[in-house]
Amino acid sequence: MKRFRNISLKNKIYFSILAVIMLISVAIALLARGILLESLTSELEHRGVGIAQSIADRGSGFVLDNDHPSLTALIFDASLLGERRNLVSYIFISGPNDEILAHTFVRPFPQNLSRSNPLPPNGEGVPSVRQVKVDGEPALDIAVPMLEGIYRVATVHVGLNKRHIDTLVGRLRIMFLGFIALVCTIIFWISHRISGYITLPVTKLIEMSDEISKGNLNFKLDLGSQYEDLLSDQGKFERCPAYHNSDLPCWHVDKTMGPVSPDSPPPAKPPYCRECVIRHRQIGDEVLQLADSFVYMVRSIRLYRNRLRESEAKYRWLFDAGPDPIFVLEAGTLKILDVNPRGEEVYGYPTRELLRMNFSELEAQDGMGSLANFAKRAKPGERVLYPKAIHRRSDGQPLFVNMHACGTRYGDREAIVVSATDITDIVEKDAQLVQASKMATLGEMSAGIAHELNQPLNAIRMGSDYLGMMVESGREIPGAHLRQVTSEIGAQIDRATEIVNTLRQFGRKSAITLERVDINDPVRAILKIISQQLKLQNITLDLDLASELPPVMAHGNRLQQVFFNLVSNARDAINMWSDEEGDPRDRVIAIRTFTESGRVIMTVSDSGTGIDKSLVDKIFEPFYTTKETGQGMGLGLAISYGIVKDYDGEIAVDSKVGAGTTFRLSFPPAP
């Protein structure tokens, strides 16, 4: 049946009707042909028997009187009467011994004809019919006995012209087949009209479906003239203004039939909504019901398409008017699929060039965040934030952005939507603030630094004075003394140089790129500067730095600022406790580094005054300080908190009034 699958419905109906009618016609034709032909042949045979019987009844007297001329005239009259001349080929009468008594042949009698159809010996009164040939012509020989009483005196043979019979049968066959052909032709035409009538609405629906596929919903419903009356009857109920205008709200389609709130009464229906033409019961045959459903479907599609266009226009407007660059990326390749105009303004690339780029081309090679890993596992709705990611403008200048990425779908593809907020000015101001804080720290450390530098300078001065005195007095300097003095002078110069280098490193502006840092190094650098000051303030330093710590991704210079803020705060807390109590007990600052749960940990503990629990959450707020006026701006811990967060770190505080404070810093190890 697959070969008929591609045939149109119209042809299927058409050929199905034809096949059924043809089968019935053939059956009727075969049956009628058999009946008609059999009846015609039987009728002709009966006529032949009748002719023979008539001659037998009338000719018996002539046979008994041996009046052959009268007998011959009788059979000639019988053979030429009316239409018999065409039907009867010959008539002859044979005697009991098959001698020919009379015949109608105008030529010599065929001798083999007299015995070609003999009557059966015991078949008195029963005619015999047999097909014979006379001079090559076929004929039906009908033999009837001529009786006189119970005795057969002769036999009458009537030869029916077989060709004439066949001609009559052929004429009847032609007439019958012509009639069948006429009936079939009429049936062809009727079935063609019926199939077209049935399938025309379906064809119209297919044409309208094709128009919908092309995006054309503004077409008139035309199902053919046979449905115009029904549609016009139906149309008189279409008083709903929203039925043909999808821009108007429909209470049923828009689901606005319910009350505004549970307490409010249901809204009153407009008069035309009492007989809703959208939810009305479909009438007509299946095709009309299908057409009605089709109209409702088209209206719904048109309505939702308009709503979709409005939604797309609204979100497109939001996308284009976004204050930050917004990118739509292909999840697998990070290829830029779409970008709003703000992206062109911020990054300096024309939009058409951005659409040919990969998003990784915008990221700095040493950037702080990359979408590659997120893109491999992103699921629709999953979000991630990359703070202070470094991108590059078209002129190569760095650009700091807070990058929000969210997995989504763009058409039939997995995609990522990226919003990049330009925070370059904020980062630069933050760097300036950190730098200013470091300069303030250097000023605060000036006394301790001066003391640190005085020690190697005094040692150098004492050595140089010793060498000068020996030279002025003309005394010879022993070799051992000279090597000791020069060696000590060199060592003190190295010490002073190291202090200066440490200060220079601390004071320089941090680079923008991350580096692998052993957090023990910035701790040691800070202690080189501040340790002497702690000693002068009688503060014991308990240092426990773990060896072979995994490095972290950070800036050593910025970590020095963090550690210095924590140590100087610890120092101030101890001094505040001592000032209040007047008894400098347990003036200890403990610094520990270690690993825990795969993270690098550093703790700074002091035995100072401690912080009240109600204030712990405020100490990282900018410009908040517990120190006296003029002794702090309240920016040190706020800056430290921001620096630690920049490196994906965590900072926590454990403090109790009178028991000291412990700051705990946690960093992820470098990959």
C-alpha positions as CSV (number, residue, x, y, z in Angstrom):
1,M,0.0,0.0,0.0
2,K,3.0,2.3,0.3
3,R,2.9,3.0,-3.5
4,F,-0.5,4.7,-2.9
5,R,0.8,6.8,-0.1
6,N,1.8,9.8,-2.3
7,I,-1.5,9.9,-4.1
8,S,-3.7,12.8,-3.3
9,L,-6.8,12.3,-1.2
10,K,-8.9,13.4,-4.1
11,N,-7.5,10.8,-6.3
12,K,-7.8,8.2,-3.6
13,I,-11.5,8.9,-3.2
14,Y,-11.9,9.1,-7.0
15,F,-10.1,5.8,-7.8
16,S,-11.7,4.1,-4.8
17,I,-15.2,4.9,-6.2
18,L,-14.1,3.9,-9.7
19,A,-12.7,0.7,-8.5
20,V,-15.9,-0.3,-6.6
21,I,-18.1,0.8,-9.5
22,M,-15.9,-1.0,-12.0
23,L,-16.0,-4.2,-10.0
24,I,-19.8,-4.0,-9.7
25,S,-20.1,-3.2,-13.4
26,V,-17.9,-6.0,-14.5
27,A,-19.8,-8.5,-12.3
28,I,-23.1,-7.2,-13.7
29,A,-21.7,-7.3,-17.3
30,L,-20.6,-10.8,-17.0
31,L,-23.8,-11.9,-15.4
32,A,-26.0,-10.0,-17.9
33,R,-23.9,-11.2,-20.8
34,G,-24.3,-14.8,-19.9
35,I,-28.1,-14.3,-19.3
36,L,-28.7,-12.3,-22.4
37,L,-26.6,-14.4,-24.8
38,E,-28.0,-17.6,-23.4
39,S,-31.5,-16.3,-23.7
40,L,-31.0,-15.1,-27.3
41,T,-29.5,-18.3,-28.4
42,S,-32.2,-20.3,-26.6
43,E,-34.9,-18.1,-28.2
44,L,-33.4,-18.6,-31.7
45,E,-33.3,-22.3,-31.1
46,H,-36.9,-22.3,-30.0
47,R,-37.8,-20.4,-33.1
48,G,-36.0,-23.0,-35.2
49,V,-37.8,-25.8,-33.4
50,G,-41.1,-23.9,-33.9
51,I,-40.5,-23.6,-37.6
52,A,-39.6,-27.3,-37.9
53,Q,-42.5,-28.4,-35.8
54,S,-44.9,-26.2,-37.9
55,I,-43.6,-27.9,-41.1
56,A,-43.9,-31.3,-39.5
57,D,-47.5,-30.7,-38.5
58,R,-48.4,-29.4,-42.0
59,G,-46.3,-31.6,-44.1
60,S,-47.2,-35.1,-42.8
61,G,-50.1,-35.4,-45.3
62,F,-47.8,-34.5,-48.2
63,V,-45.3,-37.1,-47.1
64,L,-48.0,-39.8,-46.9
65,D,-49.3,-38.8,-50.3
66,N,-45.8,-38.6,-51.8
67,D,-46.7,-35.1,-52.9
68,H,-43.2,-33.9,-53.1
69,P,-43.9,-30.7,-55.0
70,S,-46.4,-29.5,-52.3
71,L,-43.9,-30.5,-49.6
72,T,-41.2,-28.5,-51.3
73,A,-43.4,-25.5,-51.7
74,L,-44.3,-25.8,-48.0
75,I,-40.7,-25.6,-46.8
76,F,-39.8,-22.8,-49.3
77,D,-42.7,-20.8,-47.9
78,A,-41.6,-21.5,-44.4
79,S,-38.0,-20.6,-45.1
80,L,-38.8,-17.3,-46.9
81,L,-41.4,-16.0,-44.5
82,G,-40.5,-12.6,-43.0
83,E,-37.2,-12.4,-41.3
84,R,-36.6,-16.2,-41.6
85,R,-34.8,-15.8,-44.9
86,N,-31.9,-14.3,-42.9
87,L,-32.2,-16.8,-40.0
88,V,-32.9,-20.1,-41.9
89,S,-30.1,-21.4,-44.1
90,Y,-31.9,-24.5,-45.2
91,I,-34.8,-26.8,-44.6
92,F,-35.0,-30.4,-45.7
93,I,-37.1,-33.4,-45.0
94,S,-35.7,-36.8,-44.9
95,G,-37.6,-40.1,-45.0
96,P,-37.4,-43.0,-42.6
97,N,-34.4,-44.3,-44.5
98,D,-32.7,-40.9,-44.6
99,E,-33.8,-40.3,-48.2
100,I,-34.4,-36.7,-49.0
101,L,-38.0,-36.0,-49.7
102,A,-37.7,-32.2,-50.1
103,H,-35.2,-29.5,-49.5
104,T,-34.6,-25.7,-50.1
105,F,-31.1,-26.0,-51.6
106,V,-30.9,-24.4,-55.1
107,R,-27.8,-26.4,-55.6
108,P,-27.1,-30.1,-55.2
109,F,-28.0,-31.4,-51.8
110,P,-25.0,-32.0,-49.5
111,Q,-25.0,-35.8,-49.1
112,N,-23.3,-35.8,-45.7
113,L,-25.9,-33.4,-44.3
114,S,-28.7,-36.0,-44.1
115,R,-26.9,-38.0,-41.5
116,S,-25.2,-35.2,-39.6
117,N,-28.0,-34.8,-37.0
118,P,-29.9,-38.0,-36.7
119,L,-32.7,-38.3,-34.1
120,P,-32.0,-40.7,-31.3
121,P,-33.8,-44.0,-31.7
122,N,-35.7,-43.7,-28.5
123,G,-36.2,-40.0,-28.6
124,E,-39.5,-39.8,-30.4
125,G,-40.9,-36.3,-30.2
126,V,-37.7,-34.7,-28.8
127,P,-35.9,-32.3,-31.1
128,S,-32.2,-32.7,-31.7
129,V,-29.9,-29.6,-32.0
130,R,-26.4,-30.0,-33.4
131,Q,-23.9,-27.6,-34.9
132,V,-22.9,-28.6,-38.4
133,K,-21.1,-27.2,-41.5
134,V,-22.8,-26.8,-44.8
135,D,-20.3,-26.0,-47.6
136,G,-18.0,-24.6,-45.0
137,E,-20.6,-22.4,-43.4
138,P,-21.5,-23.1,-39.7
139,A,-25.2,-23.8,-38.9
140,L,-27.3,-25.1,-36.1
141,D,-29.2,-28.1,-37.4
142,I,-32.5,-28.7,-35.6
143,A,-34.1,-32.1,-36.3
144,V,-37.8,-32.6,-35.4
145,P,-39.7,-35.8,-36.2
146,M,-42.8,-35.7,-38.5
147,L,-45.3,-38.0,-36.8
148,E,-48.4,-39.6,-38.0
149,G,-50.0,-40.9,-34.9
150,I,-47.3,-42.6,-33.0
151,Y,-45.3,-43.3,-36.1
152,R,-42.5,-41.2,-37.5
153,V,-43.0,-40.8,-41.2
154,A,-40.2,-38.3,-41.8
155,T,-37.7,-35.9,-40.1
156,V,-37.7,-32.2,-40.6
157,H,-34.3,-30.5,-40.5
158,V,-34.1,-26.7,-40.1
159,G,-30.7,-25.2,-40.4
160,L,-30.3,-21.9,-38.6
161,N,-27.6,-19.6,-39.9
162,K,-24.9,-19.6,-37.3
163,R,-23.3,-16.4,-38.7
164,H,-26.6,-14.6,-38.4
165,I,-26.9,-15.7,-34.8
166,D,-23.4,-14.6,-34.1
167,T,-24.2,-11.2,-35.7
168,L,-27.2,-10.8,-33.5
169,V,-25.2,-11.8,-30.5
170,G,-22.4,-9.3,-31.5
171,R,-24.9,-6.5,-31.9
172,L,-26.4,-7.3,-28.5
173,R,-22.8,-7.4,-27.0
174,I,-22.0,-4.0,-28.5
175,M,-25.2,-2.5,-27.3
176,F,-24.6,-3.9,-23.8
177,L,-20.9,-2.8,-23.7
178,G,-21.9,0.7,-25.0
179,F,-24.5,0.9,-22.2
180,I,-21.9,-0.1,-19.6
181,A,-19.4,2.4,-21.1
182,L,-22.0,5.1,-20.9
183,V,-22.8,4.2,-17.3
184,C,-19.1,4.1,-16.4
185,T,-18.5,7.5,-18.0
186,I,-21.3,9.0,-16.0
187,I,-19.9,7.3,-12.9
188,F,-16.4,8.7,-13.7
189,W,-17.8,12.2,-13.9
190,I,-20.0,11.9,-10.8
191,S,-17.1,10.3,-8.8
192,H,-14.7,13.0,-10.0
193,R,-17.2,15.7,-8.9
194,I,-17.8,14.0,-5.5
195,S,-14.1,13.5,-4.8
196,G,-13.5,17.1,-5.7
197,Y,-16.4,18.3,-3.5
198,I,-15.2,16.3,-0.5
199,T,-11.5,17.2,-0.8
200,L,-11.8,20.9,-1.9
201,P,-12.0,22.2,1.7
202,V,-9.0,20.1,2.7
203,T,-7.1,21.4,-0.3
204,K,-8.0,25.0,0.7
205,L,-6.8,24.2,4.3
206,I,-3.6,22.9,2.9
207,E,-3.1,26.1,0.9
208,M,-3.8,28.2,4.0
209,S,-1.4,26.1,6.1
210,D,1.3,26.8,3.5
211,E,0.5,30.5,3.8
212,I,0.9,30.2,7.6
213,S,4.2,28.4,7.2
214,K,5.3,31.4,5.1
215,G,4.3,33.7,7.9
216,N,1.2,35.1,6.2
217,L,-1.7,35.1,8.6
218,N,-3.7,37.8,6.8
219,F,-5.7,35.6,4.4
220,K,-9.4,35.2,4.0
221,L,-10.9,31.8,4.8
222,D,-12.2,30.3,1.6
223,L,-13.4,26.7,1.7
224,G,-15.4,26.7,-1.4
225,S,-19.0,27.6,-2.3
226,Q,-20.5,24.6,-0.6
227,Y,-19.6,26.1,2.8
228,E,-20.4,29.7,2.2
229,D,-23.9,29.3,3.4
230,L,-22.9,27.6,6.6
231,L,-20.2,30.2,7.2
232,S,-22.5,33.0,6.5
233,D,-25.0,31.5,8.9
234,Q,-22.3,31.2,11.4
235,G,-21.0,34.7,10.7
236,K,-24.1,36.3,11.8
237,F,-23.2,35.3,15.4
238,E,-19.7,36.9,15.1
239,R,-20.4,40.1,16.9
240,C,-17.2,39.8,19.0
241,P,-14.9,42.6,18.0
242,A,-11.9,40.6,19.1
243,Y,-12.7,37.7,16.8
244,H,-11.2,39.2,13.7
245,N,-8.9,41.7,15.5
246,S,-6.2,39.9,17.4
247,D,-4.9,43.3,18.8
248,L,-8.0,43.4,21.0
249,P,-8.0,41.4,24.3
250,C,-10.0,38.3,24.4
251,W,-11.2,37.2,27.8
252,H,-11.0,33.5,26.9
253,V,-7.7,33.5,25.0
254,D,-6.0,36.0,27.3
255,K,-7.2,34.2,30.5
256,T,-8.6,37.4,31.9
257,M,-12.0,36.1,32.6
258,G,-11.3,35.7,36.4
259,P,-11.7,38.4,39.0
260,V,-8.8,40.7,39.7
261,S,-8.4,39.5,43.3
262,P,-10.1,36.8,45.4
263,D,-12.2,39.3,47.1
264,S,-13.3,41.2,44.1
265,P,-16.4,40.2,42.1
266,P,-16.0,38.7,38.7
267,P,-16.1,41.3,35.9
268,A,-19.3,41.7,33.9
269,K,-19.2,40.2,30.5
270,P,-19.9,42.4,27.5
271,P,-23.0,41.5,25.6
272,Y,-21.1,39.8,22.8
273,C,-19.2,37.6,25.2
274,R,-22.4,35.9,26.3
275,E,-22.3,33.9,23.1
276,C,-18.6,33.5,22.7
277,V,-17.7,32.8,19.1
278,I,-14.3,31.5,20.1
279,R,-15.5,28.8,22.4
280,H,-18.8,28.1,20.6
281,R,-19.8,24.5,19.8
282,Q,-18.6,23.6,16.3
283,I,-21.3,22.7,13.8
284,G,-21.3,21.1,10.4
285,D,-19.5,18.1,9.1
286,E,-16.0,17.1,10.1
287,V,-14.4,19.2,7.4
288,L,-16.3,22.3,8.5
289,Q,-15.4,21.6,12.1
290,L,-11.8,21.3,11.0
291,A,-12.1,24.6,9.2
292,D,-13.6,26.2,12.3
293,S,-10.8,24.9,14.5
294,F,-8.4,26.1,11.8
295,V,-9.8,29.6,12.1
296,Y,-9.5,29.5,15.9
297,M,-5.9,28.2,15.5
298,V,-5.0,31.0,13.1
299,R,-6.5,33.6,15.3
300,S,-4.6,32.3,18.3
301,I,-1.3,32.1,16.3
302,R,-1.9,35.7,15.1
303,L,-2.6,36.8,18.6
304,Y,0.4,35.1,20.2
305,R,2.7,36.2,17.3
306,N,1.7,39.8,18.0
307,R,2.3,39.3,21.7
308,L,5.7,37.6,20.9
309,R,6.6,40.6,18.7
310,E,5.7,43.0,21.4
311,S,7.8,40.9,23.9
312,E,10.7,40.7,21.5
313,A,10.5,44.4,20.8
314,K,10.4,45.2,24.5
315,Y,13.4,42.9,25.4
316,R,15.2,44.1,22.3
317,W,14.8,47.6,23.5
318,L,16.1,46.7,26.9
319,F,19.0,44.8,25.3
320,D,19.9,47.8,23.1
321,A,19.4,50.4,25.8
322,G,21.4,48.5,28.5
323,P,23.9,50.8,30.2
324,D,26.5,48.0,30.2
325,P,27.9,45.9,27.4
326,I,25.8,42.7,26.9
327,F,27.1,39.8,24.9
328,V,25.4,36.6,23.7
329,L,28.0,33.9,23.3
330,E,27.8,30.4,21.8
331,A,28.5,28.1,24.8
332,G,30.8,25.7,23.0
333,T,33.1,28.2,21.2
334,L,32.5,31.5,23.0
335,K,31.8,33.0,19.6
336,I,29.9,36.4,19.9
337,L,26.4,35.9,18.5
338,D,25.0,39.3,19.5
339,V,26.0,42.4,21.3
340,N,24.2,45.6,22.2
341,P,25.4,49.1,21.1
342,R,27.0,49.7,24.5
343,G,29.5,47.0,23.7
344,E,30.7,48.9,20.7
345,E,31.1,52.1,22.8
346,V,33.0,50.5,25.6
347,Y,35.3,48.1,23.7
348,G,35.8,50.4,20.7
349,Y,35.2,47.6,18.1
350,P,32.5,48.1,15.4
351,T,29.5,45.8,16.0
352,R,30.1,43.9,12.7
353,E,33.7,43.2,13.8
354,L,32.6,42.0,17.3
355,L,30.2,39.6,15.7
356,R,33.2,38.0,13.9
357,M,35.2,37.7,17.1
358,N,35.6,35.2,19.9
359,F,34.9,36.6,23.4
360,S,38.3,35.3,24.5
361,E,39.9,37.9,22.2
362,L,38.5,40.6,24.4
363,E,40.0,39.1,27.6
364,A,43.5,39.8,28.6
365,Q,45.8,36.8,28.4
366,D,46.7,37.4,32.0
367,G,43.2,38.3,33.0
368,M,41.6,37.5,36.3
369,G,38.6,35.6,35.0
370,S,37.8,33.4,32.0
371,L,34.5,32.0,30.7
372,A,36.1,28.9,29.2
373,N,35.5,26.7,32.2
374,F,32.1,28.0,32.9
375,A,31.0,27.6,29.3
376,K,31.8,23.9,29.5
377,R,29.4,23.2,32.4
378,A,26.9,26.1,32.2
379,K,23.3,25.1,32.4
380,P,20.3,27.4,31.5
381,G,19.7,29.8,34.4
382,E,23.1,29.1,36.1
383,R,25.0,32.3,36.9
384,V,28.5,33.2,37.8
385,L,30.3,36.5,38.7
386,Y,33.9,37.3,37.7
387,P,34.8,40.5,39.6
388,K,37.5,42.8,38.3
389,A,38.1,40.8,35.1
390,I,40.6,42.4,32.8
391,H,39.6,42.9,29.2
392,R,41.3,44.9,26.4
393,R,39.8,47.7,24.3
394,S,40.4,47.9,20.6
395,D,43.4,50.2,21.3
396,G,45.0,47.7,23.7
397,Q,44.2,49.6,26.8
398,P,43.1,47.5,29.8
399,L,39.5,47.5,30.9
400,F,38.3,46.3,34.3
401,V,34.8,44.8,34.3
402,N,32.6,43.0,36.7
403,M,31.4,40.2,34.5
404,H,28.1,38.4,35.1
405,A,27.6,35.3,33.0
406,C,24.4,33.3,32.8
407,G,23.7,30.1,30.9
408,T,20.7,30.3,28.5
409,R,19.5,29.2,25.0
410,Y,19.7,31.3,21.9
411,G,17.5,29.8,19.3
412,D,18.4,26.1,19.1
413,R,21.9,26.6,20.6
414,E,23.3,26.6,24.1
415,A,24.5,30.1,24.8
416,I,25.8,32.3,27.6
417,V,24.7,35.9,28.2
418,V,27.5,38.1,29.6
419,S,27.0,41.5,31.1
420,A,30.3,43.4,31.6
421,T,30.1,46.4,33.9
422,D,33.0,48.8,33.3
423,I,34.6,49.4,36.7
424,T,38.0,50.8,35.4
425,D,37.5,54.1,37.2
426,I,36.5,52.4,40.4
427,V,39.6,50.1,40.2
428,E,41.8,53.0,39.6
429,K,40.4,55.0,42.5
430,D,40.7,51.9,44.6
431,A,44.3,51.6,43.6
432,Q,44.9,55.2,44.4
433,L,43.2,54.7,47.8
434,V,45.4,51.7,48.5
435,Q,48.5,53.6,47.4
436,A,47.5,56.6,49.6
437,S,47.0,54.2,52.5
438,K,50.4,52.7,51.9
439,M,52.0,56.2,51.9
440,A,50.2,57.0,55.1
441,T,51.5,53.7,56.5
442,L,55.1,54.6,55.4
443,G,54.7,57.9,57.2
444,E,53.4,56.1,60.3
445,M,56.4,53.8,60.2
446,S,58.9,56.6,59.7
447,A,60.1,56.5,63.3
448,G,60.6,52.8,63.3
449,I,62.2,52.9,59.9
450,A,64.6,55.7,61.0
451,H,65.5,53.6,64.0
452,E,66.1,50.5,61.7
453,L,68.3,52.5,59.4
454,N,70.2,54.2,62.3
455,Q,71.5,50.9,63.6
456,P,73.5,49.9,60.4
457,L,74.4,53.6,59.9
458,N,75.8,53.8,63.4
459,A,77.7,50.6,62.9
460,I,79.2,51.9,59.6
461,R,80.1,55.2,61.3
462,M,81.8,53.4,64.2
463,G,83.8,51.3,61.7
464,S,84.7,54.3,59.6
465,D,85.7,56.3,62.7
466,Y,88.0,53.5,63.9
467,L,89.7,53.3,60.5
468,G,90.1,57.1,60.4
469,M,91.5,57.2,63.9
470,M,94.1,54.5,63.1
471,V,95.1,56.3,59.9
472,E,95.5,59.7,61.7
473,S,97.5,58.3,64.5
474,G,99.8,56.5,62.1
475,R,99.3,53.2,63.6
476,E,99.2,50.1,61.6
477,I,95.8,48.3,61.4
478,P,96.2,44.6,62.0
479,G,94.9,42.6,59.2
480,A,92.4,40.7,61.2
481,H,90.9,43.9,62.6
482,L,90.8,45.4,59.1
483,R,88.9,42.4,57.7
484,Q,86.5,42.4,60.6
485,V,85.7,46.1,60.3
486,T,85.3,46.1,56.5
487,S,83.2,42.9,56.7
488,E,80.9,44.5,59.4
489,I,80.6,47.7,57.3
490,G,79.6,45.6,54.2
491,A,77.0,43.6,56.3
492,Q,75.5,46.8,57.7
493,I,75.3,48.3,54.2
494,D,73.5,45.2,52.9
495,R,71.1,45.5,55.9
496,A,70.4,49.1,55.1
497,T,69.9,48.3,51.4
498,E,67.5,45.5,52.2
499,I,65.5,47.9,54.4
500,V,65.4,50.5,51.6
501,N,64.4,47.8,49.0
502,T,61.7,46.6,51.3
503,L,60.3,50.1,51.7
504,R,60.6,50.6,47.9
505,Q,58.7,47.4,47.2
506,F,56.1,48.3,49.7
507,G,55.6,51.8,48.4
508,R,55.4,51.0,44.7
509,K,52.1,50.7,42.9
510,S,50.8,47.2,42.5
511,A,50.7,45.6,39.0
512,I,47.4,44.6,37.5
513,T,48.3,41.0,36.8
514,L,48.2,38.2,39.3
515,E,51.3,36.3,40.3
516,R,52.1,33.2,42.3
517,V,52.8,34.4,45.9
518,D,54.1,32.6,48.9
519,I,52.2,34.4,51.7
520,N,55.1,33.9,54.0
521,D,57.2,36.4,51.9
522,P,55.0,39.5,52.4
523,V,54.8,38.5,56.1
524,R,58.5,38.5,56.4
525,A,58.8,41.7,54.4
526,I,56.4,43.5,56.7
527,L,58.2,42.2,59.8
528,K,61.5,43.6,58.5
529,I,60.0,47.1,58.7
530,I,57.8,46.8,61.8
531,S,59.5,44.2,64.0
532,Q,62.0,46.8,65.5
533,Q,59.1,49.1,66.3
534,L,57.3,46.2,68.0
535,K,60.4,45.6,70.1
536,L,60.6,49.2,71.1
537,Q,56.9,49.0,72.2
538,N,57.7,45.8,74.2
539,I,55.5,43.6,72.1
540,T,56.5,40.0,71.6
541,L,56.2,38.6,68.2
542,D,55.2,34.9,68.0
543,L,55.9,33.8,64.5
544,D,55.0,30.3,63.2
545,L,55.2,30.2,59.4
546,A,54.7,26.8,57.8
547,S,57.2,25.7,55.3
548,E,56.3,24.6,51.7
549,L,53.0,26.4,51.6
550,P,51.3,26.2,48.3
551,P,51.4,29.6,46.5
552,V,48.3,31.7,46.0
553,M,47.3,33.9,43.0
554,A,47.7,37.5,44.3
555,H,50.0,40.5,44.4
556,G,52.7,40.4,47.1
557,N,52.7,44.2,47.4
558,R,49.0,44.3,48.1
559,L,49.2,41.4,50.6
560,Q,51.9,43.4,52.4
561,Q,49.3,46.2,52.8
562,V,46.8,43.7,54.3
563,F,49.3,42.1,56.7
564,F,50.6,45.5,57.8
565,N,47.1,46.7,58.5
566,L,46.4,43.6,60.6
567,V,49.7,43.8,62.5
568,S,49.4,47.5,63.1
569,N,45.8,47.1,64.3
570,A,47.0,44.3,66.6
571,R,49.7,46.6,67.9
572,D,47.2,49.4,68.5
573,A,44.8,47.0,70.3
574,I,47.6,45.8,72.7
575,N,48.6,49.4,73.4
576,M,45.0,50.4,74.0
577,W,44.7,47.5,76.5
578,S,47.9,48.5,78.2
579,D,46.9,52.1,78.4
580,E,43.6,51.2,80.0
581,E,44.9,48.6,82.5
582,G,48.3,50.2,83.0
583,D,49.8,46.7,83.2
584,P,51.4,45.5,80.0
585,R,50.8,41.8,80.4
586,D,50.9,39.3,77.5
587,R,51.8,41.9,74.9
588,V,52.0,39.3,72.2
589,I,51.2,39.2,68.5
590,A,51.0,35.7,67.0
591,I,51.2,35.1,63.3
592,R,50.7,31.7,61.9
593,T,50.4,30.3,58.4
594,F,49.3,26.7,57.5
595,T,47.0,24.8,55.2
596,E,43.6,23.5,56.1
597,S,41.0,21.7,53.9
598,G,43.1,22.5,50.8
599,R,43.2,26.2,51.5
600,V,46.1,28.4,52.6
601,I,45.4,30.0,56.0
602,M,47.0,32.9,57.8
603,T,46.0,34.0,61.3
604,V,47.0,37.2,63.1
605,S,46.2,37.1,66.9
606,D,46.8,39.7,69.5
607,S,46.3,39.9,73.3
608,G,44.7,43.3,73.0
609,T,41.5,44.8,74.2
610,G,39.2,42.8,71.9
611,I,36.1,43.9,70.0
612,D,32.5,43.8,71.2
613,K,30.4,41.3,69.3
614,S,27.9,44.1,68.3
615,L,30.8,45.9,66.5
616,V,32.4,42.9,64.8
617,D,30.2,43.3,61.7
618,K,31.0,47.0,61.3
619,I,34.8,46.9,61.5
620,F,35.1,46.2,57.7
621,E,32.9,49.2,56.8
622,P,34.8,52.1,55.3
623,F,35.6,55.0,57.7
624,Y,34.5,53.0,60.7
625,T,37.1,52.9,63.5
626,T,37.2,52.2,67.3
627,K,40.3,54.3,67.6
628,E,40.3,57.8,69.1
629,T,39.9,60.7,66.7
630,G,43.0,61.5,64.8
631,Q,44.5,58.0,65.2
632,G,42.9,56.3,62.2
633,M,40.6,56.9,59.2
634,G,38.8,53.6,59.3
635,L,40.0,52.6,55.9
636,G,42.6,49.9,56.7
637,L,40.3,47.0,57.3
638,A,37.9,48.0,54.5
639,I,40.8,48.1,52.0
640,S,42.2,44.8,53.4
641,Y,38.7,43.2,53.0
642,G,38.5,44.3,49.4
643,I,42.0,43.1,48.6
644,V,41.3,39.6,50.1
645,K,38.0,39.3,48.2
646,D,39.8,40.2,45.0
647,Y,41.9,37.1,45.4
648,D,38.8,34.9,46.1
649,G,39.9,34.9,49.7
650,E,37.9,35.0,52.9
651,I,38.5,37.0,56.0
652,A,36.9,36.3,59.4
653,V,37.2,37.8,62.9
654,D,37.1,36.0,66.2
655,S,37.2,38.5,69.1
656,K,36.2,38.8,72.7
657,V,36.5,41.9,74.9
658,G,39.5,41.4,77.1
659,A,40.7,38.3,75.4
660,G,42.1,39.7,72.2
661,T,41.3,39.3,68.5
662,T,42.2,36.8,65.8
663,F,41.9,37.6,62.1
664,R,41.8,34.5,59.9
665,L,42.6,34.9,56.2
666,S,41.9,32.0,53.8
667,F,43.0,31.8,50.2
668,P,42.5,29.1,47.5
669,P,45.8,27.7,46.3
670,A,47.1,28.6,42.9
671,P,46.1,26.2,40.1
